[in-house]
Amino acid sequence: MHSFARHQHSKSGEASPKATKGLILNDGLRYDLFGWFCDTFLFRGKLREIRQRTANLARLQPGEKVLDVGCGTGTLAIEVQQRVGAAGHVVGIDPGTQQIARARYKAARRNLPIDFQIGVIEHLPFPDQTFDVVLSTIMMHHLGDGLKRQGLAEISRVLKPGGRLVIADFKRPEERPSQPARFGSVRDLPGFVNEAGFLQVETEDMPFPRFEGGVGFVRAGKG
């Protein structure tokens, strides 16, 4: 299901503008079907709860501009667009061409004007201070520590002063001191967020079925 990043093309010929050193999920409809199956029969609705709690923590207001980094097939972005209303604007980026194609299809079916773009966290294609809120769910564990730092610096750049960041991701059980940290560990994410210049960094946890570490949420504001 996971694959290392490469220069990819959709059926329409659209290409990712830059390669990423992270991992890419690129399964479109199959991703949605697999997610529905897992959430219904294995996770007891916890994936939907993650999206709802992420949106709640962001304290979204009508008319705000919101960026969903690693938007996948757009499920969270669709929820967010409904919260910010017709005066708001939601953008989703993801390096997976099939994910973006699926997200655009889902938004078009609902007649929602969400801007889905192929893009990568380390090179966000937006001017400085564009967004009121940036969200990221269940994707940071795909990134190495250096890429997390680079991506968070980019997120800080595109956020307006006073803007909010909310990240949700799986947590690993605590490694023993004798073990090296595994790729994708998010245990140091609050520290990385603080290093990127964010203020009032807050965390909370949520248990997750069949996953010992649970899910962690990080909320912070740009000074």
C-alpha positions as CSV (number, residue, x, y, z in Angstrom):
1,M,0.0,0.0,0.0
2,H,2.9,2.3,0.7
3,S,5.5,3.2,-2.0
4,F,8.5,5.4,-2.1
5,A,8.0,8.7,-3.9
6,R,8.6,9.0,-7.6
7,H,7.6,11.3,-10.4
8,Q,4.0,10.2,-11.2
9,H,1.4,11.1,-13.8
10,S,-2.3,10.9,-13.6
11,K,-4.4,9.7,-16.6
12,S,-5.0,13.4,-17.4
13,G,-1.2,13.9,-17.8
14,E,-0.9,16.0,-14.6
15,A,2.4,15.6,-12.8
16,S,3.6,16.2,-9.3
17,P,5.6,19.5,-9.5
18,K,8.3,18.2,-7.2
19,A,9.3,14.9,-5.8
20,T,9.1,14.2,-2.1
21,K,11.4,12.3,0.2
22,G,8.3,11.1,2.1
23,L,6.0,8.2,1.3
24,I,3.1,8.3,-1.0
25,L,-0.3,6.6,-0.8
26,N,-1.8,6.5,-4.3
27,D,-4.8,4.2,-4.4
28,G,-7.8,6.5,-5.1
29,L,-11.1,4.6,-4.8
30,R,-9.4,1.5,-3.3
31,Y,-8.0,3.7,-0.5
32,D,-11.6,4.9,0.3
33,L,-13.0,1.4,0.2
34,F,-10.3,0.0,2.4
35,G,-10.6,2.9,4.8
36,W,-14.4,2.4,5.0
37,F,-14.0,-1.3,5.6
38,C,-11.4,-0.9,8.4
39,D,-13.3,1.9,10.1
40,T,-16.6,0.0,10.0
41,F,-15.4,-3.4,11.1
42,L,-12.1,-2.9,12.9
43,F,-11.8,0.6,14.3
44,R,-15.4,1.2,15.3
45,G,-15.7,4.6,13.7
46,K,-12.4,6.0,15.2
47,L,-11.1,7.2,11.8
48,R,-14.2,9.4,11.5
49,E,-13.7,10.5,15.1
50,I,-10.2,11.6,14.3
51,R,-11.4,13.8,11.5
52,Q,-14.2,15.3,13.6
53,R,-11.8,16.0,16.5
54,T,-9.3,17.6,14.2
55,A,-11.9,20.0,12.8
56,N,-13.2,20.7,16.3
57,L,-9.7,21.5,17.7
58,A,-9.1,23.9,14.8
59,R,-12.1,26.0,15.9
60,L,-13.0,26.8,12.4
61,Q,-14.9,29.9,11.6
62,P,-17.1,30.8,8.6
63,G,-15.1,32.5,5.9
64,E,-11.7,31.2,6.9
65,K,-9.0,29.9,4.5
66,V,-7.9,26.3,5.4
67,L,-5.1,24.1,4.0
68,D,-5.2,20.3,4.4
69,V,-1.7,19.0,4.0
70,G,-1.6,15.3,2.9
71,C,-5.3,15.5,2.1
72,G,-5.5,12.0,0.6
73,T,-8.9,11.5,-1.1
74,G,-10.3,14.7,0.5
75,T,-12.6,13.4,3.2
76,L,-11.5,15.8,5.9
77,A,-11.3,18.8,3.4
78,I,-15.0,18.1,2.5
79,E,-15.9,18.2,6.2
80,V,-14.0,21.5,6.6
81,Q,-15.5,23.2,3.6
82,Q,-19.0,22.6,5.1
83,R,-17.8,24.2,8.3
84,V,-16.2,27.3,6.8
85,G,-19.2,27.8,4.4
86,A,-19.5,29.4,1.1
87,A,-17.4,32.4,2.1
88,G,-14.6,30.1,3.2
89,H,-11.9,28.5,1.0
90,V,-10.4,25.1,1.4
91,V,-7.3,23.8,-0.3
92,G,-6.0,20.2,-0.2
93,I,-2.6,19.0,-1.3
94,D,-1.2,15.5,-1.7
95,P,1.6,14.0,-3.8
96,G,-0.6,11.1,-4.9
97,T,-2.2,11.8,-8.3
98,Q,-4.9,9.2,-7.9
99,Q,-5.7,10.5,-4.4
100,I,-6.2,14.0,-5.8
101,A,-8.3,12.7,-8.7
102,R,-10.5,10.9,-6.3
103,A,-10.8,14.0,-4.0
104,R,-11.8,16.2,-6.9
105,Y,-14.5,13.7,-7.9
106,K,-15.9,13.6,-4.4
107,A,-16.0,17.4,-4.1
108,A,-17.6,17.8,-7.5
109,R,-20.4,15.3,-6.6
110,R,-21.2,17.5,-3.6
111,N,-20.8,20.7,-5.6
112,L,-18.1,21.9,-3.2
113,P,-15.5,24.4,-4.5
114,I,-12.5,22.8,-2.9
115,D,-9.1,23.4,-4.6
116,F,-7.3,20.0,-4.7
117,Q,-3.7,20.2,-5.9
118,I,-0.8,17.8,-6.4
119,G,1.9,19.0,-4.0
120,V,4.3,18.1,-1.3
121,I,4.8,19.4,2.3
122,E,8.4,20.5,1.8
123,H,7.4,22.9,-1.1
124,L,4.0,24.3,-0.4
125,P,3.0,26.2,-3.6
126,F,1.4,29.2,-1.8
127,P,2.5,32.7,-0.9
128,D,3.5,33.7,2.6
129,Q,0.6,34.2,5.1
130,T,-2.1,32.7,2.9
131,F,-4.1,30.5,5.4
132,D,-5.9,31.0,8.7
133,V,-5.7,27.3,9.5
134,V,-3.5,24.3,8.4
135,L,-4.5,20.7,9.2
136,S,-2.7,17.4,8.8
137,T,-4.1,14.0,9.7
138,I,-2.4,10.6,9.7
139,M,0.5,11.5,7.5
140,M,3.4,12.9,9.5
141,H,4.5,9.3,10.4
142,H,5.3,8.9,6.7
143,L,8.1,11.5,7.1
144,G,11.6,11.4,8.5
145,D,12.5,13.9,11.2
146,G,14.3,16.2,8.7
147,L,11.4,16.3,6.4
148,K,9.0,17.0,9.4
149,R,11.1,20.0,10.2
150,Q,11.2,21.2,6.7
151,G,7.4,20.7,6.3
152,L,6.6,22.5,9.5
153,A,8.7,25.5,8.4
154,E,6.7,25.6,5.2
155,I,3.4,25.4,7.1
156,S,4.5,28.3,9.4
157,R,5.4,30.3,6.3
158,V,2.0,29.9,4.7
159,L,0.0,30.6,7.9
160,K,-1.1,34.1,8.8
161,P,0.0,35.6,12.1
162,G,-2.3,34.2,14.7
163,G,-3.1,31.2,12.4
164,R,-3.7,27.7,13.9
165,L,-2.1,24.4,13.2
166,V,-3.7,21.0,14.1
167,I,-2.0,17.7,13.5
168,A,-3.4,14.2,14.2
169,D,-1.3,11.1,13.9
170,F,-0.7,7.6,15.2
171,K,1.6,7.4,18.3
172,R,4.2,4.6,18.7
173,P,4.5,2.8,22.0
174,E,7.5,4.3,23.9
175,E,10.7,2.7,22.6
176,R,13.1,1.3,25.1
177,P,16.2,3.4,25.7
178,S,18.4,0.7,24.1
179,Q,16.3,0.8,20.9
180,P,16.9,3.4,18.1
181,A,13.8,5.5,17.2
182,R,12.0,3.9,14.3
183,F,11.3,5.8,11.0
184,G,8.1,7.7,11.3
185,S,7.9,8.0,15.1
186,V,5.8,11.1,16.0
187,R,6.7,11.1,19.7
188,D,8.9,14.3,19.2
189,L,6.4,16.1,17.0
190,P,5.4,18.7,19.7
191,G,9.1,19.6,19.9
192,F,9.4,20.0,16.2
193,V,6.3,22.2,16.2
194,N,7.8,24.4,18.8
195,E,11.1,24.6,16.9
196,A,9.2,25.9,13.9
197,G,8.2,28.9,15.9
198,F,4.7,28.0,17.0
199,L,3.4,29.1,20.3
200,Q,1.0,27.5,22.9
201,V,1.7,24.0,21.7
202,E,-0.9,21.7,23.3
203,T,-1.3,17.9,23.0
204,E,-4.0,15.4,23.7
205,D,-4.4,11.7,23.1
206,M,-7.1,9.3,22.0
207,P,-7.2,5.5,22.3
208,F,-7.4,3.7,19.0
209,P,-8.5,0.1,18.6
210,R,-5.8,-2.4,17.6
211,F,-3.1,0.2,17.9
212,E,-1.2,0.2,21.2
213,G,0.1,3.8,21.0
214,G,-3.2,5.4,20.2
215,V,-3.6,8.7,18.3
216,G,-2.0,12.0,19.3
217,F,-3.2,15.5,18.5
218,V,-1.0,18.6,18.4
219,R,-2.6,22.1,18.4
220,A,-0.5,25.3,18.1
221,G,-0.7,28.9,17.1
222,K,1.6,31.0,15.0
223,G,3.0,34.0,16.8
